[in-house]
Amino acid sequence: MDIHSHSDLFPKSAQEMASTESSTGIMMEGNCRRHALLRCFMRTRRLISEHRTPKPLCSDRSYATGEIKSPKIYTKTGDKGFSSTFTGERRPKEDHIFEALGNTDELSSAIGLAREFCLDKGHTFTDQLDKIQCILQDVGSNIATPRSSARESHRSMQMQAEKTKFSPQPITDLETWIDHFTEELPPLTNFILPSGGKSSAALHLARTVCRRAERSVAPIVRSGEADPDVAKFLNRLSDYLFTAARYAAMKEAKEEKIYRRPE
């Protein structure tokens, strides 16, 4: 029997045993490192997955339907013929406050229609109409905050009244625009009728609605419920719409109808 072929039958030397133990330790240490790296990799992948998957902000019960619901357009609070001002005061819908609000809302709609006609014709003053519609929202805010009820209400409503004060700057802007149009227009020597193309006629229609809005605001201003500059703005706005109507007709080369006394 070859002694070298059965060396495992004989005890190993101390050096060989130490070498074996060292190799085993290295293997165990390597395995531990591999396991640690694997755990780290799995944990990192899980964190990435959680980060990519959006979590709901509320509990599952809040998402029971799986749909986002929009608030309803109707509130039913005005079914009995009453509505609220910005100060929270309930008034009948035929109150002069809501009459004026309705007229200014109608005015904004009329200007919006005229603006669409003007856009179709490429008029350059449509940005002015955009600004006017925004200012009419401020007019409505001022009207909807009656000064008498704001004074009688608590401090937050008084602060609301301060926020809805109407600035005189829009009046100055209207006057500047009117002067610019007038510089290019021929002198007005006759009474003209609403005409001169769709843009011009629509602006004339908006002008007549503006006059009605001004008439409904006048008693509110006189009673101190709204800022005087609101009435001034509407008065100047009707002048602007008249001038803009003539300007649109001129730019479109449309003839304006002249008033002639019937024979």
RAVEN-V37063 format. One record per residue. N is the residue number from 1. RES is the residue in three letters. SS is DSSP state (h for helix, s for strand, l for the rest). Layout:
# RAVEN-V37063
n: [N/N]
res: [RES/RES]
ss: [SS/SS]
This chain:
# RAVEN-V37063
n: [1/2/3/4/5/6/7/8/9/10/11/12/13/14/15/16/17/18/19/20/21/22/23/24/25/26/27/28/29/30/31/32/33/34/35/36/37/38/39/40/41/42/43/44/45/46/47/48/49/50/51/52/53/54/55/56/57/58/59/60/61/62/63/64/65/66/67/68/69/70/71/72/73/74/75/76/77/78/79/80/81/82/83/84/85/86/87/88/89/90/91/92/93/94/95/96/97/98/99/100/101/102/103/104/105/106/107/108/109/110/111/112/113/114/115/116/117/118/119/120/121/122/123/124/125/126/127/128/129/130/131/132/133/134/135/136/137/138/139/140/141/142/143/144/145/146/147/148/149/150/151/152/153/154/155/156/157/158/159/160/161/162/163/164/165/166/167/168/169/170/171/172/173/174/175/176/177/178/179/180/181/182/183/184/185/186/187/188/189/190/191/192/193/194/195/196/197/198/199/200/201/202/203/204/205/206/207/208/209/210/211/212/213/214/215/216/217/218/219/220/221/222/223/224/225/226/227/228/229/230/231/232/233/234/235/236/237/238/239/240/241/242/243/244/245/246/247/248/249/250/251/252/253/254/255/256/257/258/259/260/261/262/263]
res: [MET/ASP/ILE/HIS/SER/HIS/SER/ASP/LEU/PHE/PRO/LYS/SER/ALA/GLN/GLU/MET/ALA/SER/THR/GLU/SER/SER/THR/GLY/ILE/MET/MET/GLU/GLY/ASN/CYS/ARG/ARG/HIS/ALA/LEU/LEU/ARG/CYS/PHE/MET/ARG/THR/ARG/ARG/LEU/ILE/SER/GLU/HIS/ARG/THR/PRO/LYS/PRO/LEU/CYS/SER/ASP/ARG/SER/TYR/ALA/THR/GLY/GLU/ILE/LYS/SER/PRO/LYS/ILE/TYR/THR/LYS/THR/GLY/ASP/LYS/GLY/PHE/SER/SER/THR/PHE/THR/GLY/GLU/ARG/ARG/PRO/LYS/GLU/ASP/HIS/ILE/PHE/GLU/ALA/LEU/GLY/ASN/THR/ASP/GLU/LEU/SER/SER/ALA/ILE/GLY/LEU/ALA/ARG/GLU/PHE/CYS/LEU/ASP/LYS/GLY/HIS/THR/PHE/THR/ASP/GLN/LEU/ASP/LYS/ILE/GLN/CYS/ILE/LEU/GLN/ASP/VAL/GLY/SER/ASN/ILE/ALA/THR/PRO/ARG/SER/SER/ALA/ARG/GLU/SER/HIS/ARG/SER/MET/GLN/MET/GLN/ALA/GLU/LYS/THR/LYS/PHE/SER/PRO/GLN/PRO/ILE/THR/ASP/LEU/GLU/THR/TRP/ILE/ASP/HIS/PHE/THR/GLU/GLU/LEU/PRO/PRO/LEU/THR/ASN/PHE/ILE/LEU/PRO/SER/GLY/GLY/LYS/SER/SER/ALA/ALA/LEU/HIS/LEU/ALA/ARG/THR/VAL/CYS/ARG/ARG/ALA/GLU/ARG/SER/VAL/ALA/PRO/ILE/VAL/ARG/SER/GLY/GLU/ALA/ASP/PRO/ASP/VAL/ALA/LYS/PHE/LEU/ASN/ARG/LEU/SER/ASP/TYR/LEU/PHE/THR/ALA/ALA/ARG/TYR/ALA/ALA/MET/LYS/GLU/ALA/LYS/GLU/GLU/LYS/ILE/TYR/ARG/ARG/PRO/GLU]
ss: [l/l/l/l/l/l/h/h/h/l/l/l/l/h/h/h/h/h/h/h/h/h/h/h/h/h/h/h/h/h/h/h/h/h/h/h/h/h/h/h/h/h/h/h/h/h/h/h/h/h/h/h/l/l/l/l/l/l/l/h/h/h/h/l/l/l/l/l/l/l/l/l/l/l/l/l/l/l/l/l/l/s/s/s/l/l/l/l/l/s/s/s/l/l/l/h/h/h/h/h/h/h/h/h/h/h/h/h/h/h/h/h/h/h/h/h/h/h/h/h/l/l/l/l/l/h/h/h/h/h/h/h/h/h/h/h/h/h/h/h/h/h/h/l/l/l/h/h/h/h/h/h/l/l/h/h/h/h/h/h/h/h/h/l/l/l/l/l/h/h/h/h/h/h/h/h/h/h/h/h/h/h/h/h/l/l/l/l/l/l/l/s/l/l/l/l/l/h/h/h/h/h/h/h/h/h/h/h/h/h/h/h/h/h/h/h/h/h/h/h/h/h/l/l/l/l/l/h/h/h/h/h/h/h/h/h/h/h/h/h/h/h/h/h/h/h/h/h/h/h/h/l/l/l/l/l/l/s/l/l/l/l/l]
